[in-house]
Amino acid sequence: MVKGNMKILLAGYNLDSTVIDELKKNSPAREDVTPETLSASYARISRDPRSIDKLREVARSEVEKARRSNRNIIFKMGHHSVAEHAVFNFDIIGVSRLAMEEIEHFRLASYTEKSQRYIKLEDDCLIPEEVKRAGKQDIFLETIHAQNRLYHELYDLLKPYFWDEYSELASAPKNHTLLDGWAKEDARYVVSLATLGQLGMTLNARYLEYMIRRFAAHPLAEIQEFNRCIHDLAKNVAPSILLFTEAGDFDEKTYPGLGALTENFVVPEAKAAVDTVRLVDFTPDADEKLLAALLHSVTSLPYQTCRERAASLRPEDKKELFKTAFQHMEFFDAVLREFEYVSLTFELVVSATCFAQLKRHRMSTLTTQSYDPGLGIVVPPSVQAVGAEQAFREVIETSELAYQNLKAVMDYGAEYILTNAHCKRVLWKVNAREFYHFSRLREDATAQWDIRQLASEMTEQAKKVMPLTMLLIGGKDSYPENYSSIFGVKPKMLPTED
């Protein structure tokens, strides 16, 4: 009997491009400094009996052959998954907040962006090509200057306000950064979506190709420029795994076609009160369906039988099963995967500030409308408290007049002049497991107040339609209390302050 010997090798890892350039500069010329060799070698695993490390060795020694192999496997055979083994990191510098929303729409990538909560903003902004072509730079820049001027004034007012309002916190130097952050995060509501920022982005080649193809049809000039840059940079390094990068009719014509068709039979409604949070759909009998999924995982019964058993249980037995599913959880644990079988769909009206945080929950399904001044604005309570609401609303009014002026002569891009206080309507579908994660982060006391209020309203509505599923929902800070109310004891591990 021959025993297997485990062998695990680190095949590669990300390196800073400057390090790679220095290594190449100080080494003989070579062609194998590319992630394509990993894609090509892994593609051979299914049909070549040699060990993976040997396949990588062969791919490194025959780079052009590896590239032909990649093209054949991806293009002719349709096995795009081999491109997922090649990973790219991008420094994205000097893009607008509006563009960041478009970039971070792609869910299977990782992003870390410059925060307007923690970094004091300068007066840098994008002057969109659309604005230049329309000859509207003057009104655009005048409005930007008014917004930025008030941002600095608000910051100067809000910083002492938070120090006074939370004097106990302010007495400890370690909290000064927190209080200063609160002043920055509330002042930022008045700055525009043209404000520049930066982010780091990591994604695999297959998803990068998808992003490039979709962005090839995007109407904004800024996105087109961004798209050309990432395409050229990646193509130069790994030409064989970025193949389908041109926009097709599906990318270019689907949404415009839907928009044109709906004009024939969708009549705009009269302006009415706006609901910030509305639960528009949810899994019927969610508690019982989730119980059936749990029973299915721990028995050998078919799902329909589990469904019938779950429906026949007494209320106290149902609750006991849910308690067992929660009993050994700690505040950092995700609920069981079976919670993904039930979901909620919310229609939300959120500020740009709030949306910047909501969009990070990319494992949910999120679609949006454009920013619409008719939906109103969000005024931070602190701005009201320091007596600056009138000045705030005056700048908002100036911004909206500029928006209407731009919109009259531009098909796209007028939204750049709107502010972080302006709102858009979104449709958000989330399964119960992801909703727990959302609530843990966004209902926590450390969360930003705008999205914390939103999360709290959503949780209250969710509890009404699936009370057992939402038995332990809540922010990280309230976890010990929620757990104790259910089990009569504190959890073993408690959340700690960062």
N, C-alpha and C positions, 0 to 999 in steps of 0.2 A: 504494500500500500504506500503510495507516494503522498506525502503531506504537502499541501500548498504553502508556499512561503510568501507572505505579504511583502510587497515592495511598493512604496509610495514615494514618488519623486515630485519635487516642485518644478514644474515644467517651465514656468516663467512668471513674471510679475511686472507690474507697471514701473517704469522708470521715468524720472524727470527727463524731458527731451534735451535739456542742456547737458545732462550727464551722458546721454546717448551720443550727442554730437561730440563731446570731448573724447569719449571712448573711440568713436570712429576716426576722429582726427589723429589720435595717437596709435592707431592700429593700421595694419595693411588694409587696402581697399577690400570691401566685402559686400555682398549683395543680400546676405541672410539676416540683416537687421530689420526684420519686418514681422508682424504678427501673422502674415499669410502662411508661414511654414507651420504654425500651430493648427490653423484651419485645415490645411492640406493633410497633415499627418493624422489628425483626429478623424478626418473623413475616411481614411483607409482602415480604421480599426475593424469595421464590420466585415471586411473581406480579405484582410491580409493577416496571416497567422503570426507575423513577427510582433515582438513586444512594442509597446507604445514608444518607449524611449528610442528604440531602433528606428521606428518610423519617423520620429522627429529628426533623428540624425540624417536620414536619407533626404528628408524634405529640405533641411538646411544646406545640404550639399548640391541640391538640384533645384534652386529657387525658381528658375523659369519653368521647369517641369511642374513644380508645385503650383505655380500660378495657372498653368494650363489646366491642371487637375481641378483647381478651385472653380475655374470658369465652367468646365464641363459639368461638374457636380451641381453647381448652383443653377446654371443656365439650362443645360440639357436635361438633367435629371430632376431638377426642382428641389434639391435638398438644401434649402437656405440655412438650415440649422448649423451647418459647419461654420458659417460666418459669425455665429454667436461666440466662438472661442477667441475672436480678435476683439480687443477692448481699447477704446480711445478715451483720453481725457482732454478736455478743452478748457482753456482759460477764456472766458467770455467777458470782455471789458468794454465799457462804454456803450451799453445797450439800454434802451428805455424801459421803464416799468411796463409799458404796454407790450413791448416785444417780449419781455420776460414771461408774461402771461401766455403768449403763444408758444414760446420755447418749452415752458414747463407743463404744457398741455400733454406732452408725450409721457406716458406713464411708466414705461419700462426703462427708465434712465434715472440717474442719481444727480441731484442738484444741491448745491449749497450757495446761497446768495448773500450779497451784502445787505445787511439789515438796516432799514430806516429806523428801527427801534433803538439800536445800540450805537449807531454812527451818526454824528451830526452832519447834516447835508450842507454841501456847498451850493453854489448857484448854477452848477452845470446842468445842461439839458440838451436834448436833441432838437435841432430844427429840421423837421421832416422834409424830405424831398417834395412831398405833395404840397406842403405849405410854400416852399420856394417856387414851385411851378405855378402855383396860383397867385403869386405875388403878394402873399399875405404875411410876410415876415414881420412887418411893423406891428400889426395888431397882436400877432402871436407873441413876440418878445415883450411887448408892453404888458400883456397879461401875465406872462411868466415872471416878469420883474415884480409885479404887484403881489403875486402868490408867494414868491421867495422872500420878499421884504416882510410880509406878514409872518411867514414861518419863523424868521429870526426874532421878530418882536414877540411872538407867542412863546418861543423857547425861553426868552429872557423873563417873561411873566410867569410861566409855568414852573420853572425851576425853583424859585423861592416859594411858590404856592405849595408844591409837593413837600418841600422841606418843612413848612409850617404845618401843613395838614397831617403829616406823618412824623411829627417831631420825635416820637419815641424811636422810630426806625432811624431817623436822621442822626440820633445821638451816637450811633455806632458807625464808624467810618466804613465798615465793610458793606453797608447798605447804600452808600452814596452813589455808587454806579447804578444801582437799581432805581433810585429816585430820579437820577439824571436821565435814565432811559425812559421813565414815564413821561418826562417833559418832552423828550424828543419824539416819542411815539404819538403823542397827542398833537404836537405842533405839525407833524407831517401830514395831517389830514388836509391841509390847505395847499400842498404842493401838487404839481401836475403829473400826469401819466407820462410826460415827456422827460421827467427827471431820470438822469443816467444812473446806472448801477453796474454791478458786475457779479458774475457767478462762476463756479466751477461745475462742469458737467462731465459725467462719465456714462458711457453707453457702449454696447457691443455693435459690431459692424452691421449686423442684420438690421438692427433697429435704427442705426444711423442712416442706412440706405432708405428706410421707410420715411424717416424725418425729412431727408433731402427731397425725396419724391413729392411728399405732401407740400413742403414749402416752395417747391418749384412753381406751384400754382397760386401762391399767396399774393394778395393784391398790394400789400404794403412794401414800399421800396426798402425800408430798413430790414425787413425779413428776407427780401431777395438778396440784399448784400450779405447778410449773415449766412444765408444758405450757400452762396458762392464761396465764401471763406471756408466753411467747414468741409465742403465738398472738395475743394482744391487741396486743402491740407491732408485730408484722409486719403484721397486718391493718389497723392504723391507717395505715400507710404505703402499703401496696400491696394493697388489697382485691380487686382483680380477678384476682390470680394465686394466691390461696390459697382454693381452692374445696372440695376434698374433705377436710375436716378432722374429720368425725365418725367415730367407730369403727363399723365394720360387724361383722357376725357373724363374718367371717373373723378380724378382729383380736381380738374378745372371746372367741370360743368354741373356736377350733382347738386351742390348747395345753391348756386345761382339758378339752376333750373327749378328747384323746389320753391325758391323765393318768387320767381316770376309766375309760376303756376298758382301759388296761393293768393297772389294779388287779385285773381279773378273771383275768388269766393270767400276770402277772409275780410270781413268788414271791421275796421278799428273800433274798439269799444270806447265809450265815453269815459273820461277820466274818473276814477273811483278811488276809494281808500285802498292803500297798499298793505297787504299782509306780509310781514317780514318772514314769518315761518308758517307754512301750510303743509301738513301731511296729506299728500294727494293720493297715495297708494301704499299698500302694505300687504304682506302675506296673510291671507285669511287663516284663522285658527292657528296662528303662528306657534303658540305655546305647545299645542298638541303635535304639530308637524315637527317641531324641534325635538320633542320627546320621542316621537317615532324614529327620528334619525339617530338619537342616542341609543334607543333599544336595538336598532338595526346594527349598530356597531358592536354591541356586547352580547348579541344572541346570534343564532343561526336562522332566524325567522326572515321570511321575505318582507319587503317594506310594507305592503298592503296589510299584512297581518299585524305588523308593528303599529301601523296607523290605527287599526281597530282596537288594539290593546290600549294604546295611549288614550283614545277617546273614552274608553270604558273605565279608566282609573278614577278613583275618588279624588276630589280636589286636594285633600291633604297628602295623598300618595304622589300626586303630580308635583306638589311643592317639595316633597322629600327627595324626589329624584333630581330636581333642579338644585336643591341644596347640596346633594352629593356631588353634582357636577362642579360646584363652586368651592366645596369645603377646603380643598388643599391648595387653593390658589393664593398667590401673593400679589402684591400690587403691580409687580412687573410682569406677571404672567398674562399671556393671551388666553381668552376663553377658548373652549374646545372648537375644533374645526367644524363640527356639526352645526355650529351657530351660523355658518355661512348659508345654510339652506333656507333661512328666513331673511326677509329684507324689508326695507322701508324706502319710500320715495318722497322726498320733500321738494316743494317749490320754495325757493328762498329769494329774498331781496337783500343784497349785501353790499356794503361799501367796498370800494377798491382795496382799502386797508384790510378788511375782513376777508375778502376773496383771496388776497395774497397768501393768507394762511390756509384757507379752505382748500385751495388748489393743490396743496402738498399731500393731501390724502388721495393719492393717485390710484390706489387699489379699488376705489369706488368708481361709479360711473357719473361723470360730471359733464353736462353740456350747458352752454351759456348763450344769452342774448348780448347784444352790444350795450355799452353804457348808455343810460337814458336819463337826462336831467329831469324828465317827468316823474321819475320814481322818487325824487327827493334826495336829500343828503343826510349824512350822519354827522351831528355836531358833538364833539367830545364833551362830556359833562364838565371837565376841568376848564374848558374854554368858556363855558357859561359862568363857572364859578369865579373866574378872574375878570369878568365883565368885558370879555372880548367877543361876545357872540355877534354883535352888530357889525364889527369890523370883519369878522369871519364871513358873515352872510354877504357883505358888500363885495368882498373878493370873489365869493362864489357867483354872485350875480354878474360880475365883470367876466368871469370865466365862461358863464353860460351864454352871454351875449357874443363873446368871441367864438364860441362853439357854433352858434347859429350862423354867424358870419362866414366861418370856414365851411360849414356844411353846405351852404348855399352854392359854393363853387367847387367843392371837392367831393368826389365819389367815396374816397376812403381817407382816413387819417384825422378827421376832425376831433376824434376822441382824445388825441394827444393832449389837448388843452384842458380837458376835464381833470378833476382833482381826486385825491385819495378819499375824499368825502362823498364823491358821487357813487351812485349805485347801479348795479346790473341785476337782472333776474336770471337765476340759474335753476336747473333741475338736477337734483342730486339723489342718486339711488345708491344705497349702502346696505351691505348685509350686516347682520347683528354682530358678527365678530369684529368687523372693521369699525362698526359704530361704538363698540366698547373701547377700542383703541382711541378713536376720536374723542370720546368723552373723557377718558383718562387724562389726555393731554389738554384738551380745550376747556374743560370745566374746572381744571385745577386752579388754585388760587394764584399761581404764578403765570397763568395764561393772560394774554392781552384782553382787556375788558370787552371789546367789541365782539370777538368771536366767543368769549366766555358766555356772554349774554345769549348769543345765538345758540350755542350748544345746550345751554340750560333749557331754553324754550323747546328745542328739538327733543331733548330727553323727556320732558314732561309729556309731550304728545306721544312719544314712543311707549311710555309706561302704560298709557291708557289702552293701547291695542294689543300689547304683548307683555303683561305685567310680570309673569314668571321669567320670561326670557330676559327682561330688564331688571331682574331682582337685585343685581349687584352693580348696576350702572352708576357712574359718577366719576368725579375728578380724583386724581391721585391723592390729594390732601384729605378727601372725605372717605377714602377707602377704609381706614380702620373703624370709623364710626359705622359705616354701612355694614361692614362685615360683622361687627359686634352686635348690631341690631338683629341680624339673622341667626347668628350662632351663639350669642351670649358670651363669647370670649373674643379677645383681640387676635388678629392674625399674628403669626410668628414673627414676621419681618414687617417693620413699619417704614413708611416713606421718610426719607431724611432730606433736609434742606441741602440744596446744591452749594 
